[in-house]
Amino acid sequence: MKILFIHGFVENRTIFDELRKYITDGEQFALNLEEEFAAWKNVPSEMDVIKLASHLIGKYNINAEDVVIGHSMGGWIASHIKQITACKAILLASFTDQSKITLPINSLWALKFLVNSGLLQSNLAVSYFKKAYPFPETKPLHDSLLDFLAICNQTYLMQQLEVLFKKVDPLTIEPDLRIHAKKDNIVRYPDESYHEVPGDHFSLIFHTKEVVSIINKELSVRSEQ
């Protein structure tokens, strides 16, 4: 069994460092999507979540015996990998409905304009997002992600936004596990059943034991089947 960890928007694989201290099952791969896109030969000029999911399935030979754990955008990708392979998908602070993303602008056309004009990465925008963030516990982490947003390669930034917002056919499967905090102000909590944990969007780091206990129960069931 392989376990793949897929991070969220402007995150990287280190978002899973605390969690992975307590997960010992399987052969593990913590992906860095910036590296994945950079190494992708003939990467499509226009991206969407299905194209990325299909690419990762081929590269990592993902099959029904494997598990994909995704945080935020990573869970959206994980769900589409499950759609194709029937693997197990575990979603952390994530979504299967794009309307759950709380960005004030969710028009891909408008976001492309903001990226190409430099406005999205401007000091003004980054400062605004930092000041608007309400949770002191996780603010240093959130601010560091915004600092990366400010310097992120525009092509990679646009690829992530296309994965998040490009319209694709609706999913016909449900993830195996949804873990979410009600105080999450980045992705609204699901309408479907889910396991509630303390904290906010970054519970996987700041409330790791609560999150990992739910995951390990699911992995234990998987290994017994």
N, C-alpha and C positions, 0 to 999 in steps of 0.2 A: 504493500500500500504506500502510495506517495501522498504527501500532504504539501499542497502549495499554498503559500500565503501571498495575497495580493493587496497592496496598499491603496489608499485613496488619493484624491486630487491633491497635488503638490506635496504629497508625503513621499516617503521612501521606505525601504524594507525595515529600517530601524524602528518603525512604529510597532513592530511585533516583538521587539527584543525582550520585553518583560514577559509577555505571554509565552514565548517559546522556552523560557526557563522551566516551565511547568508542563510542557507537552513533549513527551518523549516517544510517542508512537511514530512509526513509519519513516520513510526516507523523505527528508524535508527540503523544500526549496522556498526560500523567501525572495520573491522577485523584486527587481527594481525596474519599474516600467520605463524610465528614461533610458536605461541600458537596453531593454527589450526593443524599444522603437529604433534606437541607434544601430542595433545589430541586424535589424530586419531588412533583408535584401528585397528590393522592389516593393518597399512599403507603399501601400495605396496613398494616392495624393489626398483623398478624402477618407476619413476614418469613421468607423462606427463600432459599437460594442460587439457586434456579431463577427466582424472581420478580425478584431483583436482576439476574441475568444477562440475562433477557429485557428488563428496563428499559434496561440499558446497551446492548444490541444495537440497540434502537430509537433511543435518543438519539444514539448515535455511528455509526449505520448500519454496523455491523460485518458483514462478509461473508467469504467463503472466501478472499479475497485478503489478508486482514489478519492481524496477529500480536498476540496478547495475552500479555504477560509479567507473571506474578504472583508476588509474594513471600508465602509463608506462606498466610494466608487468601486473599490475592489469587490464588494459583495454583488454589485450590479454585474460585473464581469463574471464572477463566480456563478451566478444564476444562469447566465447564457452558456457557460461551459457545461453546467448540469443539463441544460436544455438539449445539448448536442450529444453528450456522452453518458448521461444518467449517473454521473458521479455524485458524491455527497457534497452539498453546498451549505456552508455555515456563514451566516451574514451577521456582521457586527456593525451596529449603527449604520445600517445600510437600507436598501430599498429595492423593490421590483417595479415601482411605479415612479416615473421620472418627475411627476408632479410633487413628490415628497421632498424634493430638493428645495431649500428655502432661499436660494439666491433671489434678490429682487428682480433680476433679469434672467429669463430662461429662454429667450429667443437666440438661437444659434447665430442668426444673421447679425443681431445687435452685439453679441459677444465677439464675433469676428471683427466687427468694426472697432470695438474697444481694445482688442488685442493689437490689431494692425495700426491703430492710431497711437498706441502706447499708453492710453488712458488707464487701462486696467492695471498696469504695472507702475503707474505714477506714484510719486510720494504722497500726493493728495489722496488717492484711492486707498493705498496701503494704510495710511494714517487713519483714515475714516474707519476702515474695517477693524483696525486695532482698537480704536476708541469705543466702537460699538459692541465689542465682545464682552459679555456680562459675567463670566465665571472666573473669579480670581485663581482658583486652584489650577486651572488648565491654561490660563492666559499666557504664561511664558512659552508653552509649546505652541499654542495657536499663533502667537506673534512670530515665532521662528519659522512657521510655515508661510506666513505672509512675507517674511523677509526673503524666502526662497522664491515666492511668487514674483517679487519685484525683479529678480535677476534671472528668472527661468527663461530658457531658450524659447523664442516665440513659436517655433514649429512644434516643439514638444507641448507647450502650453495649449496650442490649438488642437493637437491630437487628443489631449485629455478632455477638452471641452466637447469635441465631437463625440467621444466615447460617452460622455455624460448626457448630451442633449440631442444628438442626431436621432430622429425618429426611426424606430425599427418595429418589426412585427411584435405584438404582445407575447409575453411568455405564456406557455401553456402548462408549465410545471411550477411547483412551489419549492422553495428551499427547504432543507431538512431541519434547519434551526435558524431562528431569528433572535438576536440578543440586542436589546435597545434600552436606553435610558430615556425617561419621559422628559428630562430637562434638555435633551439634545436640541440645540437651536440651529443646526446645520442640515440635518435630515429629520423630518417629522417622524414620530413613531408610527409603526404600521397599523393599518386597519385589521390585518390578519393577527392571529394569535402569536405571541412572542414572549420571551423570558425578559422580565424587567430587571435591570441592575441599577445600582446607584450611579451618581455622577452625571456626565453629559456626553458629548460626542466622543470623548477620549477615555471612556471607562476602561477600555482594554489596557490602558497604562496605569490609571489612577485607582482603579478598583479591579486589579488583575485577578485576584483570588476568586472573586464572585463570578467573573466572566469565565475563567478557566475551569472552574468546577462544573459549570454547565457544559462546556465543550468536552471535557474529559468523560463525562457521563455518556455523551453521544458517541464519542470515539470508542468507549468501552462496549457499547451496544454493537457498534459496527464490527469490532474485532471478534465478537462472539457469534456473529452470523455465519 
